[in-house]
Amino acid sequence: MTDLSQIVKAYDVRGVVPDQWDETLAELFGAAFVHITDATAIVTGHDMRPSSPGLSRAFARGAAARGADVTEIGLCSTDELYYASGALGLPGAMFTASHNPAQYNGIKMCRAGATPVGQDTGLAEIRALVEDWTKNGAPEPVAATGSVTQRDVLQDYADHLRSLVDLTGIRPLKVVVDAGNGMGGHTVPTVFDGLPLQLDALYFELDGTFPHHEANPLDPKNIVDLQARVRETGADIGLAFDGDADRCFVVDENGDPVSPSAITALVAARELAKHPGGTIIHNCITSWSVPEVVKENGGKAVRTRVGHSFIKAEMARTGAVFGGEHSAHYYFQDFWNADTGMLAALHVLAALGGQPGPLSQLVAQYDRYAASGEINSTVDDQTGRLAAIKAAYQDREGVTIDELDGLTVTGADWWFNVRPSNTEPLLRLNVEARDAATADRTRDEALAIIRA
């Protein structure tokens, strides 16, 4: 029997197909999802992985057997599924493994209005029900089974996004987009259609085997082609989407990556212009520049733990208008507090096209410090290493320590955060300082303790 603890993660279901899960299990997940959410209707969508259509259809069968009507939107990005959940007022299920290799697949589930389903909000109960049914047999279908119908919402999704950002007055821009053979190749042409953008499309063919590179732009090796094309063609900007196109990474006209913290600050300033005095959420490893820019623009910055469930919970609690993470997840109040890289990309294009200068000049005001990027270290004893770091710094004058998420150690002109991975024996280090030399020194000192 499949060990569900291997595939049911903190926020989603994810594992190797068919070794760890298959269509039989997908059908049980569909039935359990309806049972736990008490839904009478749901919406499903899937990415371009070879296993996605079959898994999605099996989930729909399971849901319909429990009496729920299923609207299948078919091929879509994850944020397009969130759009459908919000616009149609239905719980939703997206079949994707995001940036994972081709043999993986998964399910991201949400309640109506794109409210996430995680371990503490229904996923643990869904897992328990699937485990019970796997052992003891699934229940008989209800007397009045649900219907399964198809609906295309791509144009509606594009229209909604474009209603949130005014791009009518921008100057013409040359834009290179690397879709990584993922769902950006499906959504970008419709979203960008009719805008004053000259689109240079890289790897737009939908191919869940990812023949050119992994669809994970967080890894620098996966944006090399984008950087080269921007430099070769003299483009104004480059955009890279991950496999399910819910995250967007930006490179400037020189092909240099723009930090997601700088994008968070830029979009925050734009959202605060629309919502004066609004609240902006940022996680504990975004740059110092984010709360600074929020304050300078009259907003209130709220710091939270890393991870979409924490960001979305804080957005709901505080009524925040926008939230951003170092991993290039961007969350919008006017998108049901859900994350959408496409909407963030439109904001960047509007900001760039609304002024005459290059992107590097535009983002310089939001990129104020030297940062290490995330550095992973394999450790045998995560708790012991964190305790050693705390002991090394807790008595230093002018140094503060907080434990909101892992350990954040802050000095006068530097800070670093160390967080344990939930799924691997790793500690993740992020360092920032007022200059590169201080950042390097702080990084090396922290790594010496972590790797001792």
C-alpha positions in Angstrom: 0.0 0.0 0.0 1.2 3.5 -0.8 2.6 5.4 2.2 0.6 8.6 2.0 3.0 10.3 4.4 5.5 10.3 1.5 3.2 12.3 -0.8 0.9 14.4 1.4 3.1 17.5 2.1 2.4 20.6 4.2 0.5 22.4 1.5 -0.2 19.8 -1.2 0.0 16.3 -2.6 3.2 15.6 -4.5 5.0 12.4 -5.6 6.3 10.2 -8.4 3.8 8.8 -10.8 3.0 5.8 -10.9 5.5 4.7 -8.2 4.0 6.7 -5.3 0.5 7.5 -6.5 -1.7 6.9 -9.5 -5.2 7.4 -10.9 -6.7 5.0 -8.4 -5.5 7.2 -5.6 -6.4 10.4 -7.5 -10.0 9.1 -7.6 -10.0 8.6 -3.8 -8.5 12.1 -3.3 -11.4 13.5 -5.4 -14.0 11.8 -3.3 -12.3 12.7 0.0 -11.9 16.4 -1.1 -15.7 16.6 -1.7 -16.4 14.9 1.6 -14.2 17.1 3.7 -15.1 20.4 2.0 -18.8 19.4 1.8 -18.8 20.7 -1.7 -21.7 20.3 -4.1 -19.6 21.6 -7.0 -15.9 21.9 -7.7 -13.5 23.1 -10.4 -10.4 21.3 -11.6 -7.4 22.1 -13.9 -4.1 20.6 -14.8 -0.7 21.4 -16.3 1.1 19.9 -19.3 2.7 16.9 -17.6 2.0 13.6 -19.4 0.2 12.2 -16.3 -1.9 15.3 -15.6 -5.0 14.7 -17.8 -5.5 11.2 -16.5 -5.0 12.1 -12.8 -7.3 15.1 -13.2 -10.1 13.1 -14.8 -9.8 10.4 -12.1 -10.1 13.0 -9.4 -13.3 14.3 -11.2 -14.7 10.8 -11.3 -14.2 10.5 -7.5 -15.7 13.9 -6.8 -18.8 13.2 -9.0 -19.3 9.8 -7.3 -19.8 11.7 -4.1 -22.4 13.9 -5.7 -20.4 17.0 -6.7 -20.7 18.6 -10.1 -17.3 19.1 -11.6 -16.2 21.9 -14.0 -13.0 21.0 -15.8 -11.1 23.9 -17.1 -8.4 21.7 -18.6 -4.9 23.0 -19.3 -4.2 26.0 -17.1 -1.7 27.7 -14.9 -2.1 27.4 -11.1 -3.1 31.0 -10.8 -5.7 30.4 -13.6 -7.2 27.7 -11.4 -7.2 30.1 -8.5 -9.0 32.6 -10.7 -11.6 30.0 -11.5 -12.1 29.1 -7.9 -12.5 32.8 -7.0 -14.7 33.9 -9.9 -16.9 30.8 -9.9 -17.0 30.6 -6.1 -16.0 26.9 -6.1 -13.5 24.7 -4.3 -10.7 23.8 -6.7 -8.0 21.3 -7.4 -4.9 21.9 -9.6 -2.9 19.0 -10.9 0.8 20.0 -11.1 4.1 19.3 -9.5 5.2 22.9 -10.2 9.0 22.9 -10.9 9.6 19.3 -10.0 11.0 16.9 -12.6 8.8 15.2 -15.2 8.1 12.0 -13.3 6.4 13.9 -10.4 2.8 15.2 -10.2 0.7 16.6 -7.5 -2.5 18.3 -6.4 -2.9 21.8 -5.0 -6.3 22.1 -3.4 -8.3 25.2 -2.3 -11.7 26.0 -0.9 -14.1 28.4 -2.7 -12.4 31.8 -3.2 -9.0 30.2 -3.6 -8.5 29.7 0.1 -5.7 27.2 0.6 -6.2 23.7 1.9 -3.1 22.7 3.9 -2.3 20.3 6.8 -4.2 22.5 9.3 -7.1 23.4 7.0 -8.3 20.0 5.7 -5.4 18.2 4.1 -4.7 16.0 7.1 -8.4 15.0 7.2 -8.4 14.2 3.4 -5.3 12.1 3.9 -6.9 10.2 6.8 -10.0 9.5 4.7 -8.0 8.3 1.7 -5.9 6.0 4.0 -9.1 4.5 5.5 -10.6 4.0 2.0 -7.4 2.4 0.7 -7.5 -0.1 3.6 -11.2 -0.8 3.8 -12.6 0.1 0.4 -14.1 3.3 -1.0 -17.8 3.9 -0.2 -20.4 3.2 -2.8 -21.3 6.2 -5.1 -24.2 8.3 -3.8 -27.6 7.9 -5.5 -27.4 11.3 -7.3 -23.9 11.4 -8.8 -22.5 14.7 -10.1 -22.0 15.9 -13.6 -18.6 16.6 -15.3 -18.5 19.4 -17.8 -15.8 21.4 -19.5 -15.3 25.2 -19.5 -12.6 27.4 -21.0 -11.7 30.3 -18.7 -8.4 31.4 -20.2 -9.8 34.6 -21.8 -11.8 35.5 -18.6 -8.6 35.0 -16.6 -6.6 37.3 -18.9 -9.3 39.9 -18.9 -9.5 39.9 -15.1 -5.7 40.4 -14.7 -5.7 43.2 -17.3 -8.5 44.9 -15.5 -6.2 45.2 -12.4 -3.3 46.9 -14.1 -3.5 49.9 -16.6 -1.1 49.1 -19.5 -2.8 51.3 -22.0 -0.3 54.2 -21.8 2.9 52.3 -21.7 5.7 52.8 -24.3 6.4 49.8 -26.6 8.6 47.2 -24.9 10.6 44.3 -26.2 10.0 41.4 -23.8 11.7 38.0 -23.8 9.7 35.3 -21.9 11.1 31.9 -21.1 8.1 29.6 -20.3 10.4 26.6 -19.7 7.9 24.4 -21.7 5.5 25.0 -18.8 2.1 26.6 -18.5 3.4 30.1 -19.2 3.5 29.0 -22.9 -0.3 28.6 -22.6 -1.2 31.8 -20.7 1.3 34.4 -21.8 0.0 34.8 -25.4 -3.6 35.4 -24.3 -2.6 37.7 -21.5 -0.2 39.8 -23.6 -2.4 39.8 -26.7 -3.0 43.4 -28.0 -0.6 45.1 -25.6 2.3 47.2 -26.9 4.8 44.4 -26.3 7.1 42.7 -28.8 7.1 39.2 -27.5 10.1 37.0 -28.0 8.9 33.5 -26.9 11.4 31.0 -25.5 10.3 27.4 -25.0 6.5 28.0 -25.3 5.8 24.4 -26.5 3.9 22.6 -23.7 6.1 19.7 -22.8 6.0 18.1 -19.4 9.3 16.3 -20.0 11.1 19.7 -19.9 13.5 19.1 -22.8 15.5 22.4 -22.5 15.9 23.0 -18.7 14.0 22.5 -15.5 11.1 24.8 -15.1 12.6 26.2 -11.9 13.9 29.8 -12.4 15.0 30.0 -8.8 18.0 28.0 -9.8 20.4 30.3 -11.7 21.3 27.7 -14.3 17.7 27.7 -15.6 17.7 31.3 -16.6 20.9 31.3 -18.6 19.1 31.0 -21.9 16.8 33.9 -21.0 19.7 36.1 -20.0 21.6 35.4 -23.2 18.5 36.1 -25.4 17.9 39.4 -23.6 21.5 40.5 -24.2 21.6 39.3 -27.8 18.4 41.0 -28.8 18.7 44.2 -26.8 15.3 43.5 -25.0 14.0 45.7 -22.4 13.2 42.9 -19.9 13.2 39.2 -19.5 10.6 37.1 -17.7 10.8 33.5 -16.6 7.9 31.4 -15.3 8.1 28.1 -13.4 6.3 25.0 -14.5 2.8 25.8 -13.4 3.4 29.6 -14.0 2.4 30.8 -10.6 5.9 32.3 -10.0 7.6 34.9 -12.2 11.3 35.9 -12.2 12.6 39.0 -13.8 15.9 39.9 -15.5 16.8 43.5 -16.6 18.0 44.8 -19.9 21.6 43.7 -19.1 20.4 40.1 -18.4 21.0 40.6 -14.7 18.5 39.0 -12.3 16.3 41.4 -10.4 15.8 40.2 -6.8 12.2 39.1 -5.9 12.6 41.5 -2.9 13.1 44.4 -5.3 10.0 43.3 -7.3 8.0 43.0 -4.0 9.0 46.6 -3.1 8.2 47.9 -6.6 4.7 46.3 -6.6 4.1 47.3 -3.0 4.7 50.9 -3.9 2.3 50.6 -6.8 -0.4 48.9 -4.7 0.0 51.6 -2.0 -0.6 54.3 -4.6 -4.0 52.6 -5.2 -4.7 51.8 -1.5 -3.1 54.6 0.6 -2.2 53.4 4.1 -2.6 49.8 3.1 -0.9 46.8 4.7 1.8 44.8 2.9 2.9 41.4 4.0 6.5 40.1 3.5 8.2 37.0 4.8 11.1 37.1 7.3 13.8 36.7 4.6 12.9 39.4 2.2 15.2 42.4 2.0 15.3 45.3 4.5 14.3 47.4 1.5 10.7 46.0 1.5 9.6 47.4 4.9 11.5 50.6 4.1 9.7 51.2 0.8 6.4 50.3 2.4 7.0 52.9 5.2 8.2 55.5 2.7 5.0 55.0 0.7 2.7 55.4 3.7 1.9 51.7 4.2 2.2 49.3 7.1 4.6 46.3 6.7 3.8 43.0 8.4 6.5 40.4 8.7 5.5 36.7 8.6 6.9 33.2 8.2 7.9 31.8 4.9 5.2 29.9 3.0 2.0 30.6 1.2 -0.4 29.4 3.9 1.2 31.9 6.4 1.2 34.7 3.9 -2.5 34.1 2.9 -3.6 33.8 6.5 -1.9 37.1 7.4 -3.4 38.8 4.4 -6.8 37.7 5.4 -6.3 38.6 9.1 -4.9 42.1 8.3 -6.8 43.0 5.2 -3.4 43.4 3.4 -3.5 44.6 -0.2 -0.3 42.7 -1.3 2.3 40.2 -0.1 5.6 39.1 -1.5 8.2 36.4 -0.8 11.9 35.9 -1.7 10.9 32.9 -3.8 9.0 35.1 -6.3 5.5 34.3 -5.0 3.4 37.4 -5.1 -0.1 37.7 -3.5 -2.8 40.2 -4.3 -5.9 41.1 -2.3 -7.8 41.7 -5.6 -6.9 38.2 -6.7 -8.5 36.5 -3.7 -5.3 36.8 -1.7 -3.8 34.2 -4.0 -0.4 34.2 -5.6 0.0 35.1 -9.3 3.3 35.7 -11.0 1.5 36.9 -14.1 -0.1 39.9 -12.3 3.2 40.8 -10.8 4.8 40.7 -14.3 2.1 43.0 -15.6 2.8 45.5 -12.7 6.5 45.4 -13.6 5.8 46.0 -17.3 3.4 48.9 -16.4 6.1 50.5 -14.2 8.8 50.0 -16.8 6.7 51.2 -19.7 5.4 54.2 -17.8 8.8 55.9 -17.6 11.6 56.3 -20.1 14.6 54.7 -18.2 15.8 51.1 -18.3 14.7 48.5 -15.9 18.1 48.4 -14.0 17.7 52.1 -13.3 14.0 51.7 -12.2 14.7 48.9 -9.7 17.9 50.3 -8.3 15.8 52.3 -5.8 14.3 49.1 -4.5 17.5 47.0 -4.4 19.6 48.7 -1.6 21.6 46.0 0.0 24.0 43.1 -0.6 22.5 39.6 -0.3 23.9 36.1 -0.3 20.9 34.3 -1.8 19.8 31.1 -0.2 22.6 28.7 0.8 21.7 25.1 1.7 23.8 23.0 4.1 23.2 19.3 4.8 23.3 18.7 8.6 22.6 15.7 10.8 21.2 17.7 13.7 19.1 20.7 12.6 18.0 21.5 16.2 21.6 21.3 17.6 23.1 23.5 14.9 20.4 26.2 15.5 21.1 26.0 19.2 24.8 26.5 18.5 24.1 29.6 16.4 21.9 31.0 19.1 24.6 30.4 21.7 27.2 32.1 19.5 25.3 35.3 19.0 22.9 35.8 22.0 25.3 37.6 24.2 26.8 39.9 21.6 26.2 43.6 22.2 23.8 45.2 19.6 22.6 41.8 18.3 19.0 40.7 18.4 17.6 37.2 17.8 14.0 36.2 17.0 12.5 32.8 16.3 9.5 33.7 14.1 10.8 31.3 11.5 14.0 29.4 12.3 16.4 31.9 13.7 16.9 35.5 12.6 20.0 37.2 13.9 20.3 40.9 13.4 23.2 43.3 13.9 23.6 47.0 13.2 24.4 46.6 9.4 23.6 43.0 8.7 21.2 40.2 9.4 20.9 36.5 8.6 18.2 33.9 8.9 18.6 30.1 9.2 15.6 27.9 8.7 15.3 24.1 8.7 13.9 22.4 5.6 10.6 20.6 6.3 11.4 17.8 3.9 15.2 17.3 3.9 18.1 17.3 6.4 19.0 20.9 5.4 19.5 24.3 7.0 18.8 27.2 4.7 20.9 30.4 5.2 20.0 33.9 3.9 22.3 36.8 4.6 21.9 40.5 3.9 24.1 43.5 4.8 24.7 47.1 3.9 27.7 46.2 1.7 29.1 43.1 0.0 32.2 42.8 2.3 30.0 42.7 5.4 27.6 40.2 3.7 30.5 37.9 2.9 32.0 38.1 6.4 28.6 37.4 8.0 27.9 34.5 5.6 31.2 32.9 6.3 30.9 33.2 10.1 27.4 31.7 10.1 28.3 28.9 7.7 31.3 28.0 9.9 28.9 27.3 12.8 26.3 25.5 10.6 28.9 23.2 9.1 31.0 22.7 12.2 
